[in-house]
């Protein structure tokens, strides 16, 4: 059991309840030290969820998800510790969640909230690619890196929930997936490595949305039973590295989500996926992104992808790109 958080102003940054962080001993920084400690960090995105819902864990129903990671889109951060500033400056100034996460990290390290944080990102915002989590992961890693500390993923995940209410699991960048309680910052179940996948990702609504503006989905009893079966099927798919079984899980999870945050022209997207021999369709359950999941060994794959891209353009989808997980390994 962890100790409680230090009370030195930290609580004012907490956006939602989260499991407490362990207390670290104070770190000694020479008085007047300025602009001499530099750190760098990186975070990557995702292209939707393979599975998302509520799951019974230890007698409690917990909201959780299994992320479909994507290392093609990333955020990076540079942090310079500068105690003379007596505040934290962030560039661009609109990256408020990353700033909040860096403030939490510095206070947890018993350090002055002082320095400069610069964020660069090619992850689209307001579409469900996990942009804010990517920014936060990069920022927290940069802060810890400045003091030459290797920060564990479960520490980043808890800071992320404090900074943004709900987080993705992309701080776990070990090429394995897990059932992740996105409003608590906990990894609930380690599922194992995903098989190699080719993902055709796209945005179903160019206007985007505020991914935290919608109330959490309220699943009925039938949906909860279905989600439990899907979790078991996903574990089997990962154990056997069965891409098509994994794709069926993603598609059925996406179909459940249609009752809560429907994707534009979803039926046509499913038909397109079937026509090109795809394993299934994954969606961002709190965003506008969708992905067609493909087996890299599928015969005539390049031509199938080109046909799909042409059809997606006809359907009005935007920001289409292909991600091959084998090239990111």
N, C-alpha and C positions, 0 to 999 in steps of 0.2 A: 504494500500500500504506500502511495506517495504522500509526502508531506504537502501541506497547503502552499499556495503561492505567496511570495512576499507581498506585503501590503503597500509598498512605497509607490503609490500611484498606478500600479499595474491594473487594478480592477477597472479603472476608468476606460481602458482600452478594450475590455472584453465585450464582444458583441452578442455572445450567447453562452450558456453554460457549457462547460467542457471538462473532461477529466483533468485533475490538477497536474502540474508539472513538478518534478522533483526540484528541491532547492539546491542550487549550486553554491559553493563557498564564494565569497567575494573575490573578484579578480583585481589585482593591483595594477593600476595604470598611473604612471608618473604624472604629477600635477604639471599642467602646462604643455603636455605632449600634444602636438598638433600635426595633422596631415602626414603621419609617418606609418600608419597601419592601413594597408590596402587589402581588400578581399574581393573575390569574384565568385559568382554562383550562376547556375543555370537551372531552368525548369522546362519541362516539355508539356505538350498538350495531349488531347485525346479527340477521338472522332465519335463520341457517343458512348453509350453503355451497352454491354452485352446483356446485362440483367440489372433491373432496379425494382425495388418494392419494399415490402415489410416481411421480416423473417423472424420466426420464433427461436430465440437464442436464450438458453437457460431459463425458460419460463417467461421471458419478456419478449414483446414484439418490438423489433428494432428496425428503423429505416436504414437500408443499406444498398450498396450498388457494387457492380463489377465493371470496372472501366475498360474500354477498348483503347489502349494507349497509342499515341502517334508521336514519334520523335522527329517528324518532318517539320513541325511548327514549334518554335521555342521562344522562351524569354530569357534574357541574361541580365545580370545586375553587377554593378561595381559599387563597392562601399568603401569610403575613406573615413576612418575615425578621426575626428577633429574636436577635441574637448573645448577648444577656444570658442566654438560656435554656440555652445549651450543650447542647441536645438538640432533637429534633424531636417535637412533640406532634401527634397526629392525632386528629381527631374525625369520626366515631365511632372508637373504639379498635380495632374489629374490621377496619378497612380496612388490613390489614397489607401487602398487596401494593403498594397506592398509597404507603404510607409508605416501603417499601423502594425503590420507584422514585424518590421524592423525595430520599431519602438518596443514591442513586447520582448523581442529577443534581447535587446540591449538591457532592458530592466531585469530580465531573468538572469543575465550575466552579471548583475550588480554594477553595471557601467553607466556612465552619463549618456543620456540620449542626445548625442552630439555627433555630427558628421554630415557627409554628403552621400546620397544614394541616387544612382543613375540607372534607369531601367530602359532596356531596348527589347522590343518584342515584334515578331511577325505573326503572332497568334491573333486572328480576328476577334474583336470584342462583341459582346451581346449576341452571340450565336450558339453558344453551348460547346465551344472547344476547350473549355477549362482555362480561359485566359487569366482570370484573377488568381487561380491556384498556381499557374505557371509563374506569374509575376511574384507571388508570395514565396514560393519555393526558392526562386532565384535570389530574392532579397534576403531571406533568412540564411541561406547558404553563404551569401556574400558577407553578412555580418559575422557569422561564426568563422569564416575563412580568414577574416582580417586578424583574428586572434589565434589563428592556426588550430582551430577546434573542428574536428570532424563530427558533424551533428547527425544523430540517428533519425531515420525517417519518422518514427513515432513521435519524436519531439516536434519536428516540422509540422506533422499533421495536426497536433493539438494547437500549436500556435496559429495554424491556418484557420481552424474553426473559430478561434478567438477573434481573428481578424476579419473573417468574412461570413460567419454564421454556418455555412455549409461548404464543404471542401471536396475536391476530387482526391483520388488516391495516387496521383502521379508523382508524389515525393518518393514512392517506392519504385525506384528505377532499376530493379534487379531482373528485368525481363520476365517476371512472374506476376500473376494476378491474384487478387484476394477479394473476399467479400468485405467491404469497407463501410463502416457506419459513418456516413458523410456529415451527420450533424453532431457527432461525438468525437470524431477524430480517432476512431479505433479500428484496427484491423481485426475482424471477427473470425475469419476462416481463411487459411492459406490454401489456394486451389492449385497452384503449380504453374509451369510455363505454358504459354499459349503456343499452339502450332504456328508455323510460318503462314502468314496471310498476305494477300494483296487486297487493299481497301480502295474502293472508289468512293471518295467522300465529296459531299456537296451541301450547299445551303438551300433549304426549302423556302426561305423567306428573307429577301435581301434587307428588309427593314430591321430585322433582329428583334430582340426583346430583353427586358431586364430579367435575368435568370432567377432572381430571388423575389420577383414581384408576385409569383403565383403561390397560392396556399399549397401545402403538401397534399399529395394525393391521398384520398381516403378509400382504401381497398375494401371490397366486400368479402364475405367468407369464401365465395367461389374463387375469387381472384387470389386470396391468400393461399388457398389449397393449390391453385395452379402455380403460384410462385414457388411454393415449397417443392413441387415436382420439378420445376425448371431448374432450381438450384441443384437438385440431385442429378438431373440430366447434364447440367454443365460440368459438374465434377467428373462424371463419367466421360464426357467429351474430352476434357483436358487430360484425364488419366490415359485415354486411348489415343490422344492427339487426333480426334475425329473432327475435321473441319465442318463437315456437313451437319453433324449433330450440334456443334457449337452454333452454327448459323441458324438452325431451327430454334434454338433457345433464344437467340437474339431477336429473331422475327416475332416469336410469340410474346416476348417481353415488350417489344415495340407495339404490338397489337393491343396489349393491355393498356399501354400508355395513351392510345388514341382516345380513350374516354376522358382523359385529363388534359392533355396538351396535344391535340391532333396535328399531325404533319400534313402540310398541303400536298394533295395528290398522292397520298400514301398508297392507295390501291394500285395506281398506275406504277408506282415505284416497285411494289412487290411483284407485279406482273413482269416488269422489265427485268428484275433480278432473276425470276424464274426462266424467262426467255433466253438469257445469256448463260444459264447453268450455274448461277451463283449459289453459294451455300445459304445466304439469308440476308436480312436487312437489320442493321442496328441504328438506333436513333439516340440523340441527346434528349433525355427525359425531361430536362428543364431548359431546352434550347431548340434551335431550328435546324441543327445539323442532322444529316442522315448519312449512312454509309452502306454500300453494297459490299458484302464480304465474299471474297473469291479465293478458291484454291489455286495456289501458284502453279500447280501441275495440270491445271485445266487445259485441255487441248485447244490450240488456236486462241490462246488468251489475249494477245495484243489486239486481234481483230474484234473479239467480243467486247473488249473495253472500248475500242473506237466506236463501235455500234452503240454501246450504252451511252457514251458521252454525247453522241449526236441526238439520241432520244432524250437525254436529260436536258439538253439545250432546248429541244422542242417543248418540253414540259415546263420550261421557265425556271429551271434550277440554276443557281449561280455558284461561283467560286469552286468549280469542279477541279479536283486533283486526284492523282493516284499515289498511294503510299504502299510501298513494298517493305514489309517488316524485315525481310532478309537483309536488306541494304543498311538497316539501322543496327544490326546485331554487332 
